[in-house]
Amino acid sequence: MKQISRSLAAGILVLMALVIGCKKQPSSYEVARVKSPNGSLDAVLTETNGGATTSFGYVVSIEIDGAKTLNPVANLYGALRNEQAYGVNLSWADDHVLRVQYFRAKAVQNVSKTVNVGRQQIEVELQSGIEDAAAPSGGMHYNLTKQSN
C-alpha cells in the first residue's frame, strides 16, 4: 500500500510540474526607442503580451544612453493609438520633458510625473485622447516584425 501511495504521489508531482512548466510566460519586446534631443537619454517602450485572453501591456522607461538600466516611469494596459492600433507614441518635447501619447487605455499605473535619471530631472507627460491615424492595426511588435519580413 505504501508503494502505491508513493507512486501516486510521485505521479501527481510529475503531472503538476508538467502543467506548471507548460504555462506560457508573457512575451516582452522593445518596440520603440527615442533618443532625447541632447542624446544623453533614451525613452524606451516595451510591449508585453500575455496571450489571446489578455490585451497588450506597455512599459515606458528612461535609460541613460549606453547604459543597460531601465528606469520605468509608466505602465499602460490595453493602450491604443487609434481604434485598431495598440501602443503608445513617445517623443521628447525638450531635453527634460518626455511625452507619452495615446488614444485611450484600459489602465494607466505607476506613473512618475518626474524622475531623476543620472543627474537629470525628467518630467513625464501622459497625454490621452491623441489619435495616431497613421498607426497600423495590431500590436507594435507584430507590425515591426511584419515590416522586417
N, CA, C and O atoms as a DFTB+ gen file, in Angstrom:
596 C
 N C O
     1  1       0.819      -1.196       0.000
     2  2       0.000       0.000       0.000
     3  2       0.864       1.262       0.000
     4  3       0.547       2.231      -0.690
     5  1       1.977       1.254       0.786
     6  2       2.872       2.407       0.816
     7  2       3.486       2.639      -0.555
     8  3       3.687       3.781      -0.969
     9  1       3.789       1.535      -1.268
    10  2       4.391       1.642      -2.597
    11  2       3.429       2.338      -3.564
    12  3       3.846       3.185      -4.354
    13  1       2.146       1.981      -3.502
    14  2       1.145       2.598      -4.375
    15  2       1.003       4.075      -4.032
    16  3       0.919       4.909      -4.934
    17  1       0.975       4.418      -2.735
    18  2       0.852       5.814      -2.316
    19  2       2.041       6.635      -2.789
    20  3       1.871       7.765      -3.247
    21  1       3.253       6.075      -2.682
    22  2       4.440       6.788      -3.144
    23  2       4.418       6.961      -4.651
    24  3       4.776       8.026      -5.155
    25  1       4.007       5.939      -5.375
    26  2       3.930       6.023      -6.833
    27  2       2.887       7.054      -7.258
    28  3       3.105       7.826      -8.192
    29  1       1.760       7.056      -6.566
    30  2       0.705       8.025      -6.871
    31  2       1.182       9.445      -6.573
    32  3       0.960      10.352      -7.376
    33  1       1.826       9.644      -5.443
    34  2       2.342      10.963      -5.080
    35  2       3.390      11.421      -6.086
    36  3       3.398      12.584      -6.491
    37  1       4.267      10.519      -6.488
    38  2       5.298      10.871      -7.481
    39  2       4.646      11.227      -8.816
    40  3       5.075      12.167      -9.485
    41  1       3.628      10.492      -9.198
    42  2       2.918      10.775     -10.444
    43  2       2.241      12.124     -10.420
    44  3       2.265      12.862     -11.405
    45  1       1.633      12.448      -9.281
    46  2       0.964      13.743      -9.145
    47  2       1.984      14.870      -9.214
    48  3       1.726      15.899      -9.840
    49  1       3.136      14.692      -8.580
    50  2       4.176      15.718      -8.624
    51  2       4.687      15.935     -10.045
    52  3       4.901      17.075     -10.458
    53  1       4.884      14.857     -10.793
    54  2       5.336      14.971     -12.182
    55  2       4.278      15.687     -13.017
    56  3       4.610      16.561     -13.817
    57  1       3.022      15.326     -12.841
    58  2       1.938      15.962     -13.575
    59  2       1.858      17.454     -13.256
    60  3       1.681      18.274     -14.157
    61  1       1.989      17.805     -11.980
    62  2       1.964      19.215     -11.586
    63  2       3.126      19.982     -12.209
    64  3       2.954      21.109     -12.675
    65  1       4.297      19.374     -12.217
    66  2       5.462      20.028     -12.817
    67  2       5.249      20.268     -14.304
    68  3       5.629      21.314     -14.830
    69  1       4.637      19.291     -14.987
    70  2       4.359      19.456     -16.414
    71  2       3.352      20.561     -16.666
    72  3       3.532      21.367     -17.579
    73  1       2.294      20.610     -15.868
    74  2       1.268      21.636     -16.030
    75  2       1.854      23.013     -15.766
    76  3       1.619      23.941     -16.541
    77  1       2.610      23.161     -14.689
    78  2       3.211      24.449     -14.356
    79  2       4.246      24.832     -15.402
    80  3       4.332      25.996     -15.795
    81  1       5.026      23.869     -15.853
    82  2       6.058      24.139     -16.850
    83  2       5.494      24.503     -18.201
    84  3       6.157      25.200     -18.968
    85  1       4.295      24.058     -18.521
    86  2       3.684      24.346     -19.817
    87  2       2.983      25.699     -19.862
    88  3       2.613      26.173     -20.936
    89  1       2.803      26.312     -18.716
    90  2       2.137      27.607     -18.686
    91  2       2.997      28.621     -19.429
    92  3       4.173      28.802     -19.114
    93  1       2.407      29.272     -20.405
    94  2       3.120      30.218     -21.243
    95  2       3.415      31.496     -20.465
    96  3       2.528      32.061     -19.826
    97  1       4.653      31.941     -20.523
    98  2       5.043      33.196     -19.905
    99  2       4.750      34.331     -20.886
   100  3       4.849      34.136     -22.097
   101  1       4.392      35.508     -20.383
   102  2       4.142      36.627     -21.290
   103  2       5.398      36.979     -22.085
   104  3       6.511      36.928     -21.563
   105  1       5.203      37.335     -23.350
   106  2       6.334      37.794     -24.151
   107  2       6.587      39.262     -23.840
   108  3       5.685      39.977     -23.404
   109  1       7.807      39.701     -24.065
   110  2       8.189      41.079     -23.792
   111  2       9.202      41.522     -24.842
   112  3      10.253      40.901     -24.998
   113  1       8.888      42.593     -25.559
   114  2       9.749      43.079     -26.635
   115  2       9.891      44.596     -26.580
   116  3       8.925      45.313     -26.323
   117  1      11.097      45.069     -26.823
   118  2      11.299      46.501     -27.001
   119  2      10.722      46.868     -28.365
   120  3      11.108      46.290     -29.381
   121  1       9.811      47.817     -28.387
   122  2       9.143      48.177     -29.644
   123  2       9.412      49.616     -30.080
   124  3       9.083      49.984     -31.208
   125  1       9.998      50.426     -29.220
   126  2      10.349      51.794     -29.599
   127  2      11.469      52.294     -28.701
   128  3      11.546      51.959     -27.519
   129  1      12.334      53.108     -29.298
   130  2      13.432      53.751     -28.568
   131  2      13.632      55.120     -29.210
   132  3      13.881      55.228     -30.410
   133  1      13.518      56.169     -28.383
   134  2      13.627      57.536     -28.893
   135  2      14.685      58.277     -28.079
   136  3      14.565      58.412     -26.861
   137  1      15.710      58.750     -28.758
   138  2      16.807      59.471     -28.109
   139  2      16.383      60.894     -27.766
   140  3      15.698      61.550     -28.550
   141  1      16.790      61.366     -26.600
   142  2      16.494      62.744     -26.190
   143  2      17.241      63.712     -27.102
   144  3      18.238      63.333     -27.717
   145  1      16.773      64.957     -27.196
   146  2      17.424      65.922     -28.091
   147  2      18.921      66.100     -27.831
   148  3      19.691      66.289     -28.772
   149  1      19.342      66.042     -26.556
   150  2      20.772      66.205     -26.274
   151  2      21.548      64.887     -26.384
   152  3      22.766      64.866     -26.208
   153  1      20.837      63.779     -26.678
   154  2      21.483      62.494     -26.911
   155  2      21.919      61.738     -25.670
   156  3      22.546      60.684     -25.782
   157  1      21.602      62.252     -24.488
   158  2      22.084      61.606     -23.264
   159  2      21.143      60.543     -22.715
   160  3      21.557      59.715     -21.903
   161  1      19.871      60.552     -23.150
   162  2      18.878      59.608     -22.637
   163  2      18.110      58.958     -23.781
   164  3      18.015      59.508     -24.879
   165  1      17.567      57.783     -23.503
   166  2      16.663      57.106     -24.424
   167  2      15.345      56.857     -23.706
   168  3      15.329      56.394     -22.565
   169  1      14.248      57.164     -24.372
   170  2      12.930      56.727     -23.905
   171  2      12.695      55.379     -24.565
   172  3      12.857      55.241     -25.777
   173  1      12.313      54.377     -23.767
   174  2      12.180      53.016     -24.262
   175  2      10.762      52.525     -23.986
   176  3      10.234      52.697     -22.888
   177  1      10.151      51.908     -25.008
   178  2       8.819      51.338     -24.869
   179  2       8.916      49.832     -25.038
   180  3       9.429      49.342     -26.044
   181  1       8.419      49.099     -24.047
   182  2       8.401      47.638     -24.074
   183  2       6.951      47.177     -24.123
   184  3       6.112      47.640     -23.351
   185  1       6.669      46.255     -25.045
   186  2       5.329      45.694     -25.191
   187  2       5.310      44.297     -24.592
   188  3       6.182      43.481     -24.889
   189  1       4.321      44.019     -23.750
   190  2       4.140      42.675     -23.199
   191  2       2.842      42.097     -23.748
   192  3       1.872      42.813     -23.996
   193  1       2.857      40.772     -23.931
   194  2       1.690      40.082     -24.473
   195  2       1.508      38.792     -23.693
   196  3       2.350      37.896     -23.756
   197  1       0.412      38.699     -22.960
   198  2       0.133      37.515     -22.161
   199  2      -0.650      36.449     -22.895
   200  3      -0.935      35.399     -22.318
   201  1      -1.009      36.681     -24.147
   202  2      -1.751      35.682     -24.914
   203  2      -3.107      36.192     -25.357
   204  3      -3.453      37.360     -25.178
   205  1      -3.868      35.269     -25.944
   206  2      -5.131      35.622     -26.603
   207  2      -6.182      36.205     -25.664
   208  3      -7.045      36.959     -26.112
   209  1      -6.134      35.882     -24.392
   210  2      -7.185      36.346     -23.475
   211  2      -6.821      37.641     -22.763
   212  3      -7.570      38.110     -21.906
   213  1      -5.664      38.227     -23.115
   214  2      -5.252      39.476     -22.472
   215  2      -4.964      40.520     -23.537
   216  3      -4.777      40.199     -24.710
   217  1      -4.931      41.756     -23.115
   218  2      -4.554      42.841     -24.010
   219  2      -3.046      43.047     -23.922
   220  3      -2.369      42.393     -23.128
   221  1      -2.527      43.950     -24.733
   222  2      -1.110      44.283     -24.678
   223  2      -0.853      45.216     -23.504
   224  3      -1.684      46.056     -23.159
   225  1       0.308      45.048     -22.903
   226  2       0.763      45.958     -21.866
   227  2       1.963      46.732     -22.390
   228  3       2.716      46.227     -23.222
   229  1       2.140      47.948     -21.909
   230  2       3.249      48.788     -22.346
   231  2       3.937      49.392     -21.135
   232  3       3.291      49.958     -20.253
   233  1       5.259      49.263     -21.105
   234  2       6.064      49.850     -20.039
   235  2       6.933      50.933     -20.671
   236  3       7.691      50.664     -21.603
   237  1       6.821      52.143     -20.168
   238  2       7.640      53.259     -20.623
   239  2       8.784      53.409     -19.629
   240  3       8.566      53.492     -18.420
   241  1      10.005      53.442     -20.155
   242  2      11.187      53.580     -19.309
   243  2      12.120      54.623     -19.890
   244  3      12.033      54.972     -21.067
   245  1      13.014      55.116     -19.044
   246  2      14.058      56.034     -19.490
   247  2      15.401      55.400     -19.139
   248  3      15.581      54.848     -18.054
   249  1      16.329      55.489     -20.074
   250  2      17.636      54.861     -19.905
   251  2      18.720      55.882     -20.250
   252  3      18.589      56.632     -21.217
   253  1      19.778      55.906     -19.463
   254  2      20.945      56.718     -19.824
   255  2      21.560      56.086     -21.050
   256  3      21.731      54.868     -21.101
   257  1      21.898      56.903     -22.050
   258  2      22.456      56.401     -23.303
   259  2      23.656      55.493     -23.028
   260  3      24.608      55.885     -22.354
   261  1      23.588      54.275     -23.564
   262  2      24.688      53.320     -23.414
   263  2      24.600      52.441     -22.180
   264  3      25.284      51.421     -22.101
   265  1      23.771      52.818     -21.218
   266  2      23.606      52.003     -20.007
   267  2      22.577      50.914     -20.298
   268  3      21.849      50.986     -21.288
   269  1      22.525      49.932     -19.450
   270  2      21.543      48.855     -19.622
   271  2      20.529      48.831     -18.488
   272  3      19.847      47.826     -18.288
   273  1      20.422      49.927     -17.745
   274  2      19.482      50.009     -16.631
   275  2      18.294      50.870     -17.037
   276  3      18.439      52.058     -17.325
   277  1      17.119      50.252     -17.054
   278  2      15.900      50.965     -17.393
   279  2      15.251      51.525     -16.130
   280  3      15.205      50.858     -15.097
   281  1      14.755      52.751     -16.223
   282  2      14.032      53.395     -15.130
   283  2      12.574      53.503     -15.553
   284  3      12.216      54.434     -16.275
   285  1      11.709      52.562     -15.116
   286  2      10.298      52.607     -15.525
   287  2       9.607      53.868     -15.003
   288  3       9.799      54.265     -13.854
   289  1       8.797      54.493     -15.871
   290  2       8.086      55.710     -15.476
   291  2       6.576      55.589     -15.627
   292  3       5.838      56.403     -15.072
   293  1       6.092      54.570     -16.382
   294  2       4.643      54.396     -16.542
   295  2       4.336      53.014     -17.105
   296  3       5.115      52.454     -17.876
   297  1       3.186      52.474     -16.706
   298  2       2.651      51.221     -17.257
   299  2       1.269      51.513     -17.803
   300  3       0.435      52.122     -17.132
   301  1       1.036      51.069     -19.038
   302  2      -0.273      51.250     -19.662
   303  2      -0.763      49.890     -20.136
   304  3      -0.021      49.149     -20.782
   305  1      -2.003      49.563     -19.819
   306  2      -2.591      48.284     -20.224
   307  2      -3.705      48.553     -21.225
   308  3      -4.576      49.392     -20.993
   309  1      -3.668      47.835     -22.337
   310  2      -4.701      47.995     -23.354
   311  2      -4.674      49.353     -24.018
   312  3      -5.718      49.867     -24.420
   313  1      -3.482      49.948     -24.140
   314  2      -3.368      51.277     -24.741
   315  2      -3.530      51.187     -26.255
   316  3      -3.039      50.260     -26.900
   317  1      -4.228      52.170     -26.798
   318  2      -4.472      52.254     -28.243
   319  2      -3.916      53.559     -28.791
   320  3      -3.914      54.590     -28.118
   321  1      -3.439      53.486     -30.050
   322  2      -3.041      54.701     -30.771
   323  2      -4.175      55.170     -31.679
   324  3      -4.283      56.359     -31.980
   325  1      -5.019      54.238     -32.114
   326  2      -6.280      54.537     -32.801
   327  2      -7.189      53.333     -32.569
   328  3      -6.806      52.425     -31.830
   329  1      -8.351      53.291     -33.158
   330  2      -9.327      52.219     -32.889
   331  2      -8.794      50.813     -33.179
   332  3      -9.252      49.847     -32.569
   333  1      -7.840      50.685     -34.095
   334  2      -7.322      49.360     -34.467
   335  2      -5.859      49.140     -34.088
   336  3      -5.366      48.019     -34.214
   337  1      -5.161      50.152     -33.636
   338  2      -3.715      50.053     -33.386
   339  2      -3.402      50.142     -31.898
   340  3      -3.727      51.129     -31.238
   341  1      -2.767      49.097     -31.385
   342  2      -2.322      49.118     -29.990
   343  2      -1.019      49.893     -29.879
   344  3      -0.282      50.033     -30.855
   345  1      -0.743      50.394     -28.683
   346  2       0.545      51.024     -28.427
   347  2       0.442      52.452     -27.950
   348  3      -0.646      52.991     -27.748
   349  1       1.607      53.049     -27.776
   350  2       1.725      54.458     -27.405
   351  2       2.859      55.063     -28.232
   352  3       3.721      54.345     -28.741
   353  1       2.847      56.374     -28.358
   354  2       3.905      57.090     -29.057
   355  2       4.731      57.872     -28.046
   356  3       4.186      58.509     -27.144
   357  1       6.040      57.818     -28.204
   358  2       6.960      58.542     -27.336
   359  2       7.612      59.672     -28.116
   360  3       7.960      59.507     -29.285
   361  1       7.776      60.820     -27.468
   362  2       8.508      61.931     -28.074
   363  2       9.081      62.803     -26.961
   364  3       8.564      62.836     -25.844
   365  1      10.145      63.497     -27.288
   366  2      10.761      64.426     -26.349
   367  2      10.352      65.843     -26.739
   368  3      10.583      66.262     -27.874
   369  1       9.752      66.579     -25.821
   370  2       9.422      67.985     -26.065
   371  2      10.692      68.823     -26.002
   372  3      10.845      69.795     -26.743
   373  1      11.598      68.439     -25.112
   374  2      12.928      69.041     -24.999
   375  2      13.794      68.062     -24.205
   376  3      13.384      66.924     -23.977
   377  1      14.971      68.483     -23.788
   378  2      15.900      67.580     -23.088
   379  2      15.351      67.029     -21.783
   380  3      15.842      66.014     -21.289
   381  1      14.341      67.679     -21.214
   382  2      13.867      67.317     -19.877
   383  2      12.385      66.969     -19.811
   384  3      11.845      66.798     -18.718
   385  1      11.712      66.861     -20.963
   386  2      10.278      66.544     -20.966
   387  2      10.010      65.407     -21.960
   388  3      10.212      65.554     -23.165
   389  1       9.551      64.272     -21.421
   390  2       9.165      63.122     -22.238
   391  2       7.647      63.097     -22.353
   392  3       6.939      63.158     -21.348
   393  1       7.151      63.006     -23.588
   394  2       5.707      62.913     -23.820
   395  2       5.343      61.479     -24.183
   396  3       5.986      60.847     -25.021
   397  1       4.298      60.985     -23.532
   398  2       3.743      59.652     -23.798
   399  2       2.324      59.890     -24.287
   400  3       1.456      60.301     -23.517
   401  1       2.087      59.631     -25.578
   402  2       0.793      59.940     -26.180
   403  2       0.072      58.666     -26.588
   404  3       0.669      57.735     -27.127
   405  1      -1.234      58.650     -26.315
   406  2      -2.068      57.502     -26.666
   407  2      -3.504      57.964     -26.816
   408  3      -3.897      59.007     -26.294
   409  1      -4.278      57.172     -27.535
   410  2      -5.686      57.498     -27.766
   411  2      -6.501      57.229     -26.507
   412  3      -7.190      58.112     -25.997
   413  1      -6.412      55.994     -26.016
   414  2      -7.038      55.636     -24.740
   415  2      -6.386      54.353     -24.224
   416  3      -5.694      53.654     -24.963
   417  1      -6.617      54.058     -22.945
   418  2      -6.053      52.865     -22.321
   419  2      -7.040      52.322     -21.306
   420  3      -7.815      53.070     -20.710
   421  1      -7.002      50.998     -21.114
   422  2      -7.858      50.374     -20.096
   423  2      -7.371      50.718     -18.696
   424  3      -8.176      50.881     -17.778
   425  1      -6.048      50.830     -18.529
   426  2      -5.484      51.170     -17.218
   427  2      -4.132      51.854     -17.405
   428  3      -3.353      51.503     -18.290
   429  1      -3.877      52.841     -16.544
   430  2      -2.588      53.531     -16.512
   431  2      -2.127      53.507     -15.063
   432  3      -2.840      53.963     -14.169
   433  1      -0.914      52.964     -14.830
   434  2      -0.437      52.786     -13.455
   435  2       1.028      53.188     -13.322
   436  3       1.754      53.335     -14.305
   437  1       1.429      53.357     -12.066
   438  2       2.828      53.606     -11.710
   439  2       3.436      54.752     -12.507
   440  3       4.559      54.652     -13.001
   441  1       2.693      55.826     -12.625
   442  2       3.166      56.970     -13.392
   443  2       4.042      57.853     -12.501
   444  3       3.628      58.276     -11.421
   445  1       5.245      58.116     -12.973
   446  2       6.136      59.062     -12.296
   447  2       6.048      60.386     -13.033
   448  3       6.430      60.474     -14.200
   449  1       5.555      61.405     -12.373
   450  2       5.448      62.732     -13.019
   451  2       6.828      63.315     -13.283
   452  3       7.066      63.932     -14.322
   453  1       7.732      63.114     -12.336
   454  2       9.127      63.495     -12.526
   455  2      10.006      62.359     -12.043
   456  3       9.651      61.647     -11.103
   457  1      11.150      62.188     -12.684
   458  2      12.069      61.122     -12.328
   459  2      13.495      61.633     -12.519
   460  3      13.777      62.354     -13.475
   461  1      14.374      61.265     -11.625
   462  2      15.780      61.605     -11.765
   463  2      16.494      60.448     -12.445
   464  3      16.477      59.317     -11.959
   465  1      17.114      60.744     -13.564
   466  2      17.874      59.741     -14.311
   467  2      19.281      60.296     -14.440
   468  3      19.511      61.302     -15.111
   469  1      20.218      59.623     -13.787
   470  2      21.561      60.188     -13.714
   471  2      21.483      61.500     -12.964
   472  3      20.969      61.559     -11.847
   473  1      21.990      62.543     -13.577
   474  2      21.955      63.870     -12.939
   475  2      20.876      64.762     -13.538
   476  3      20.873      65.974     -13.320
   477  1      19.952      64.158     -14.297
   478  2      18.918      64.943     -14.960
   479  2      17.542      64.654     -14.356
   480  3      17.209      63.508     -14.055
   481  1      16.763      65.703     -14.186
   482  2      15.383      65.537     -13.756
   483  2      14.505      65.593     -15.004
   484  3      14.549      66.556     -15.769
   485  1      13.704      64.536     -15.196
   486  2      12.860      64.423     -16.378
   487  2      11.402      64.500     -15.956
   488  3      10.977      63.826     -15.018
   489  1      10.644      65.329     -16.658
   490  2       9.206      65.428     -16.460
   491  2       8.537      64.487     -17.465
   492  3       8.883      64.485     -18.647
   493  1       7.583      63.692     -16.992
   494  2       6.871      62.754     -17.849
   495  2       5.440      63.257     -18.019
   496  3       4.703      63.408     -17.045
   497  1       5.055      63.516     -19.277
   498  2       3.706      63.994     -19.589
   499  2       2.933      62.886     -20.283
   500  3       3.291      62.484     -21.390
   501  1       1.881      62.389     -19.653
   502  2       0.989      61.431     -20.301
   503  2      -0.156      62.205     -20.936
   504  3      -0.827      62.998     -20.274
   505  1      -0.373      61.967     -22.227
   506  2      -1.407      62.685     -22.955
   507  2      -2.349      61.684     -23.601
   508  3      -1.994      61.039     -24.588
   509  1      -3.555      61.553     -23.047
   510  2      -4.563      60.676     -23.631
   511  2      -5.410      61.478     -24.619
   512  3      -5.397      62.709     -24.619
   513  1      -6.149      60.744     -25.464
   514  2      -7.006      61.389     -26.436
   515  2      -6.282      61.801     -27.705
   516  3      -6.865      62.471     -28.557
   517  1      -5.013      61.411     -27.845
   518  2      -4.224      61.743     -29.035
   519  2      -4.314      60.560     -30.003
   520  3      -3.718      59.510     -29.762
   521  1      -5.053      60.731     -31.085
   522  2      -5.223      59.647     -32.046
   523  2      -4.148      59.730     -33.123
   524  3      -3.921      60.787     -33.712
   525  1      -3.492      58.602     -33.369
   526  2      -2.488      58.487     -34.432
   527  2      -3.132      57.700     -35.572
   528  3      -3.100      56.469     -35.583
   529  1      -3.713      58.418     -36.528
   530  2      -4.433      57.777     -37.633
   531  2      -3.514      56.957     -38.528
   532  3      -3.977      56.051     -39.222
   533  1      -2.214      57.262     -38.523
   534  2      -1.267      56.554     -39.385
   535  2      -0.757      55.246     -38.767
   536  3      -0.116      54.453     -39.457
   537  1      -1.028      55.010     -37.488
   538  2      -0.531      53.786     -36.839
   539  2      -1.231      52.566     -37.437
   540  3      -2.457      52.551     -37.543
   541  1      -0.463      51.539     -37.830
   542  2      -1.069      50.336     -38.421
   543  2      -1.795      49.499     -37.380
   544  3      -1.442      49.519     -36.201
   545  1      -2.813      48.760     -37.818
   546  2      -3.605      47.944     -36.893
   547  2      -2.763      46.825     -36.299
   548  3      -1.796      46.363     -36.905
   549  1      -3.150      46.401     -35.102
   550  2      -2.456      45.322     -34.410
   551  2      -1.486      45.841     -33.362
   552  3      -1.439      47.035     -33.067
   553  1      -0.712      44.910     -32.806
   554  2       0.286      45.252     -31.804
   555  2       1.536      45.829     -32.444
   556  3       1.789      45.617     -33.630
   557  1       2.311      46.553     -31.664
   558  2       3.506      47.206     -32.197
   559  2       4.576      46.192     -32.602
   560  3       5.198      46.338     -33.654
   561  1       4.795      45.165     -31.774
   562  2       5.812      44.160     -32.120
   563  2       5.431      43.429     -33.393
   564  3       6.283      43.191     -34.249
   565  1       4.177      43.074     -33.528
   566  2       3.701      42.408     -34.742
   567  2       4.031      43.250     -35.972
   568  3       4.533      42.731     -36.969
   569  1       3.750      44.533     -35.899
   570  2       4.000      45.412     -37.047
   571  2       5.490      45.592     -37.329
   572  3       5.885      45.715     -38.489
   573  1       6.311      45.610     -36.301
   574  2       7.761      45.700     -36.518
   575  2       8.290      44.442     -37.218
   576  3       9.111      44.541     -38.130
   577  1       7.826      43.267     -36.795
   578  2       8.305      42.020     -37.415
   579  2       7.732      41.861     -38.809
   580  3       8.385      41.288     -39.681
   581  1       6.520      42.358     -39.038
   582  2       5.900      42.293     -40.366
   583  2       6.687      43.159     -41.354
   584  3       6.850      42.785     -42.515
   585  1       7.175      44.318     -40.894
   586  2       7.938      45.209     -41.757
   587  2       9.290      44.626     -42.133
   588  3       9.778      44.850     -43.241
   589  1       9.904      43.871     -41.210
   590  2      11.249      43.343     -41.467
   591  2      11.228      42.093     -42.360
   592  3      12.284      41.653     -42.815
   593  1      10.058      41.520     -42.617
   594  2       9.975      40.318     -43.479
   595  2       9.783      40.675     -44.918
   596  3       9.694      39.788     -45.768
